[in-house]
Amino acid sequence: MTRAFRKPTQPARQPHDYQRRAVEWLLGHCGAALFLSPGLGKTSIVLRALLTLKDSKIGKRALVLAPLRVAHEVWPREAEEWAGTEWERLRELRCVFLHGKDKDKLIQQDVEVFVVNYDGLEWLFSDMKRFRALGIDTLVADESSYLKHTRTKRFKLLKPMLNTFARRWILTGSPISNGFLDIFGQIFVIDSGAALSPYITHFRQEFFSPVDRFGWEWRLKPGADKLIEARIAPYVMRLEAEDYVKMPSVVENVVRVELPPAARKVYDKLEEELFAELEGGRAVTALGAGAAAVKCSQAANGSVYADREGATTEREVVKLHDAKTDAVEELLAEIDAPALCIYEYAHDLAKLRERFGKDVPNIGGGTSLKETARLVDEWNAGRVPLLLCQPAAMSHGINMQKSPVAPHIIFHSLIYDYERADQLIRRVRRQGSRHAEVWVHYVVARNTIDEAKLRALRKKEKTQKDFLAALREYAKNFASP
């Protein structure tokens, strides 16, 4: 049966009261953090604040750091979304994305907003005379979790430049997706260590205890979460989408599958002995717990990369089972609606395409920005019944909430990273959706590492929600007379 899709009519876009308050918050703080749920319009909030700075002749030019897709797809186009509305003047802000072979010419343009991918910082700061001549006075770090690790090259490049900006603003919806250690680098960007210490070592010693004698893992000290929240609250404005706009609710469905006996035997050996002999003399070796976790994840999904002697660019894939692929097929038949199917490894993609067709569209690591934009448009028009997606390629800067039929997300492969999982779900669970629910289906191989991943995701979700709720509550008390 062919489903007839009707293109939904969207009401004229107008700024919300919470967006006006967020603009005032930024303008009142030279160092500020907007912890906004995805879909609340943080890009337009920043642009409106920058326009006010321009009108007041206080600010001249801004540098926006953003992940590649966000830098390419969101910032240069956001102002056009406000044509014919109260914020139409946002279109006066000229925005250019510095990327590709022409970036040396693009940087010479007289614009108000330069957007750079985080990986472009090395090029940007390679010519300090050129950079200082731009007269940039405002730094905006979009998806600031990219700066959570202070040992990364991008953080080390940015750190000595921070004092060249009169204003420093960070934006994210997932500030501590993997724990409170994530917050240090982000807050340092806006206050140079005033709240939490200038040094990550001092921060860890004050608020954490080492789990092991090597200092690889740290545990939050009792009550330290409240102390951290109190110290950074003066910088932070937190807005939850559910408090301000009508959002679809998330309905979870856990589908557990059994591994076939032969696959179970291989999996158990991988997990217990970190080594499994495969049929035909091939072997899979896992050196260390991290590698073992990867091998176990592969086996739970249905295939593993076999060991091969000597250097090679081609890795042999050994198929173990189709339990998860069968479950995805059954789900698709049951829901009869558009679905995003999430995979992790290349052999997961190969199995799914073998089952559902080699031409099934895919947004993965090798998908171009242009092709991604085309597929997103097709999805929003209701013309894509099944879209295969890799989490790293989907977590930021993609809006997929306009589908005329309520969407479903199927995790064929579970992931540990709560931020990516949450951001991925919020690609469809956003302001502007016409649907009351978004269905999220987790296909879990019973008694495997999948169970641990699901528990870990839920534990991290609780940690982050507690943290953000506490910040909001503290902010209310802090603002009270």
PyMOL commands that set and color helices and strands:
alter all, ss='L'
color gray80, all
select helices_A, chain A and resi 17-27+42-55+68-82+88-92+103-106+118-124+128-133+144-147+153-164+180-191+200-207+224-235+241-244+261-273+279-281+289-301+323-335+346-356+369-380+391-394+418-425+449-479
alter helices_A, ss='H'
color red, helices_A
select strands_A, chain A and resi 31-36+62-66+95-98+113-117+138-142+167-172+208-210+218-220+236-239+249-257+275-277+283-285+303-305+317-319+339-342+362-363+386-389+408-411+437-445
alter strands_A, ss='S'
color yellow, strands_A
deselect
rebuild
show_as cartoon
